[in-house]
Amino acid sequence: MDTLKIADIYPNRLVVSLGSGTSSSIIDDLEIITKIGAIAEIRLDLLPKIDIENIINNSKCELIITNRSIKHGGAFDGHIDDQLKPLLKAIEHDVSYIDIDPEIIPEVINIKNTKTKIIVSYHNFTKTPGNLEDLRKNLIENTGYIAKIATMPNSHLDNISILNLIKNSQNPTIAIAMGNLGLISRIICLKYPMCLMTYTHMENVKSVAPGQISINIMRDTYRANSINQNTRIILMFSKNSIENNIITKLNTSPKTIENNCLFVPVMNVNKTSEIISHYIHSNLDLNDFYLLDEMNLSSSSIEGVKSSSDIFNYVKFRNNTILASSINNPSEIINEH
């Protein structure tokens, strides 16, 4: 698939997961999701018994119908036939997507002439396995389905593995690093053309997965609808948390928008120089790193760095050269080339 055309084929890449409420409140949520141009995921396994047919008929936005089993991190605890019934009903109504556990593949593999795309999910809530590409291939084999891989990172190297899976994919893929450490993967993934979608939650509602960001913050703070393969990501490091209003102010400044830049926070970090080195050598096209909170690095902290001063708080990677300098304000980075 032509990577330059995927955004035209799949124009909506923000998903809002709905895992609480009543049929009536969900229909209200769907109206909001429709207005903002996002996709809604209906987590049947987390919801009380609802009229799924009524919800489908009253939805004007794209839907993902999910009925995840306990075995795979969901809440459905019954026979596979009962797990399957609402998914088949969704296919009958030509919903955009259903999201299935791997065990359900044999139950749907022979369904033909459907407009519904099938997502097959793998979840690991403790670690990120090695060789994710093999995992992706084994998950969907030759079905033509969409692979979704969500794992728990235990280091930034796991974030890099997840993002590289998307960047190097030849087909639309969903890959997520969960939890606070993986938060940046939910944003940066949109830079890569084969990222099919990333998941969010409604404002003031508990997320259905660790590390999900609210739809409002994704749209307003991170300008998620405008992230593309040419977006210049600037990782902003802090040993503490970073107030959302600081990031919002930076990301919504006219100069940041005009230059297609985006500041993404990496919070509560230690071993900063090591993490920066990992990202520099990751082949993820992440080349700008700023240190907040009077965090400073020395010229000996990053191998091969060229710096005009012994102490610096900004590192950039250009033409296979690591350059470092001190700046007073992160907005100055926009002028760096």
N, C-alpha and C positions, 0 to 999 in steps of 0.2 A: 504494500500500500504506500502511495506517495505521501511522505511525511508532511509535505506542505499542504496537502488537501484534507488532512484528518480533521482540522478544526471546522471545515465546512461540512464534513460528514457528521461529526458529533459536536454541534455548536455549544451544547450545554455540558459543562464538566463539573459543576458544583451539585452535590447531592445533599439533601437535608434528610437525615434519618429521623423517622417518627416512631417512637417506642412507648408512648404513653398517651392517654386520653381516651375519648369515646368516639364513636362514629361521627357524631356531630362536630366535635372539636377538631377531629382530623380533617373533615371536609373544609372547615374554616382555615386550617393551616394550609391546605392544598391551594386555596385561593391566594394566600400570601405567596406561596412558593411559585405559583403560576405567574404572578405579577413581577417577581424578580428574575424570572427566566431560569429557574433551577429545576432539578429533578427531585422527586420525593421517593424515599425508600420507606415502604410500609413494613415494619418489623412485626409480623403477625405473632411470632413466638413471644414477644414482650407485651403484647397488647391483650386486654380482656377480649372476650368473644365479640367480634364486630362483624357487620355485614359487608364483607369484602366486595361483593358484587355492587352494592350501592355506592361504595367508595370509588370503585373503578368507573362506574357510570357518571359520577359527579366530578370526576377529575379532568381538568383541561391541561394538566402538565404531564410530562413523562413520569412513569412510575417504575419502581423496582419493587417487586413483591418478594419478600424474604421470610422464610419460616425455619430459622436455624435451630438445629438440635443442641441439646446440652453437650453432647460429645464434641461439638465444634464451637463451643463457647456461647451458644444461645440458650433458650429457655424451653424449647419444645421437648416434651418428655412423653412420647407416645409411639405408636406403631408408624412405620414408614408410610403405610397407606394413608393414614390420617395426615401425616406431614405433607404428603404429595397432593391431596385433594385441592386445597386452595391454590396451589401452584398451577395445576391443570386448568382450574377455573380461570386463572389469570391469562393463561395461554389462549383459552377459548375466546377471551375478550381482547386479544391482541395488545396486551400491555407491552410497553417498550422492553422491559427486562424482567426475568425472574433470576433470583440468586439462590443457588442450590448447594447442598453438601455433596461431596464427591460420590457418596453412595447412591445418590439419586440419578446419576448419569444413565444407568441402564434402563431406568423407568421413563426417560424422556428421549432417548437417543433415536427412537424410530418415529418421533413426531415430525411430520413434514408439512410444508406449505404454511408455516407460521411466520408472522411478522415479529414475534417475540424473540429477542436475543437472550442467550443463556449465559449467565455468569456462574463459574464454578469457584467456590471459595476454599481457601486454606487459611486457618488461623493458628497461631502459636503465641500463647500469652506469657511464655517464660523466656524465649530466646529467639534469635534469628539464625536459622540453619545455614550451613555452608552451601555453596553452589545453587543459588536460587533459580538460575536458568534451567537446570535439570529438574528442579521442583516444579517450575512452571510447565515445562513440557510434559512431565509425567501426570500433572494435574488434569490437563485437558486432552493429552495425547493427540489424536487426529480428528477430534470432534468438530473443530472449528469454533468451539465455544471461547468465551472470554475468561482469562485467568485473573483471579483476585487473590493476592497474597498479602496477609496482614500479620506482622510479627512484632515481637517485643525486642527493641534494641537494648543491648547492654553496654554499648560504646558507640562513639561516632562512626567507627568503622562499619557498624551494622546499618546506620543511616546511609552511608556511602554505598553499601551493597544493595540496599533497596532502591536507591535512586539510580544506580547503574543498571539495575534490572530494567527499569522503565526506559532509560536513555538508550539502551542497546537493543531494545525489543524491536522486532519487525512487524508486530501486530499490536492493536490496541490492548493495553494491559492496565490493571489496577494493582498498585503496590503501595503499601503503607507501613511505616514504622510507627508503632503505637506509643502511648505514654508521653510524659513530658519531654523525655529525651528525643523522641521521634517527631515532636511537633513540627519541626522545620521541614520534615519530609512531606507533610501534608500541603505545604505551600510551594516548596521548590519543585515538586513533581510536575507542576503545571508548566514549567519551563520546557519540558520535553514533549515533543509532538505525539509520542505514542502513549502518553498518559490519558487514559479514557476519562477518568473522573477522580475526584477526591471528596471525602465525606465530611459533613458538618452537622451541627444541631441547631434547633430553633433557639432564639434568644430566651434566656431565663428558664430554660428547660434542661434537665440533666442529660448529659450526653449518653449515647448508648454504647460507646467504646472509649477506652482510655486515650486521652490526648486530643479528642475531637475539638475543633475550634467552632465557635458559633458562626452562623451564616452571615450575621451582620459584620463581625470582625473580619471574616474572610473577604467580604465585598468592600467594606469601607476602609479598613486599616491596610489590608494587603492588596487591594485592587485586583482580586483574583480573576475577574473577568477579562483583564487586559494583559495578564502574564502570558508571554509567548517565548519561543526559542531565542529571541533576540534580547529578552529582558536581562539586564545586568543586575545580578543578585549581589548585595553587599551584606555579608554576615557581620552582625554587631555583637561582640562578646561582652559579657558582664559576669562578674563573680557573684552578683546578686540577681534579683529579678529586675525586669525593665518595665516601667509603667507603660500601659498600652497607649496612653495619650502621646508619649514621646515618639513611639513608632508611627502612630497615625499622623502626627505633625510632619515628620520627615517624609513619609510616603505620599502625602497629599499636597506637598508643596509643588507649585507650578514647574519648577526646574526639575524636580525628580520625575514628574509625569512626562514632561517634554522629552527628557532623555531616556525614557523607558527604563528607569532604575527602580530597585526595590530593596528596602532595608528589612532584613529578617533577623530577629534576635536569637542568640544562642546564650542561654542564661544559666546561672549557677555553675559556672565552669571552673575547673582547675586544669593544670597541664595545658594551658592555652597554646603554647608554641607547638606542642605535639599535635593538638587537634588541627591547628592551622596547616601544619605540614601534611597531615592526612588529606585535607580537602584540596590543597594545592596539587597533590599528586594523584588525585582521584579521577581525573579525566571527565569531571562533571561540569567543566566550564564555570567554576566558582573561583573567582580571581581577586576578590576584594574583601579585606578583613579589617574591621575597626574595633579598637578596645576602648570600652567605656569605663567609668568609675576609677579614673586615674590608674587603670591597668596599663602597664608598660612592659615592653620586652627589650632585652638587650641585644646587641649585635651578634652575640654568641649563642643566642637561644634558638635560632632557626638556621639550620645548615645551609650555606650558600647564599645567605641574604646579603644584599648590598644596601648599606644605609648611609645617609649623610650625617647621622648622629649616633651616639652610643645607645641612646634610649629612644624608643619610638612607640607609637600607638596605632599606626596604620601600615598594613602590608598589602602589596599588590603584586600580582604575578603577570608579567607581560613578556612575550617573546622568549619564553623559557628562562626568564630571569626573575628572581625574587627581589623586589625593591621595597624599602621601608623608609618611613619618614614620620615626623610628628606634625599633627594638625590640631587646630584649636576646636574645630566644629565638624561633626560628621557630614554636614551639608557640603563642605569643601570637597568631599570625595567626588561629587558629581562632575567637577571640573577636571578630575584626573583621567588621563587616557593611557 
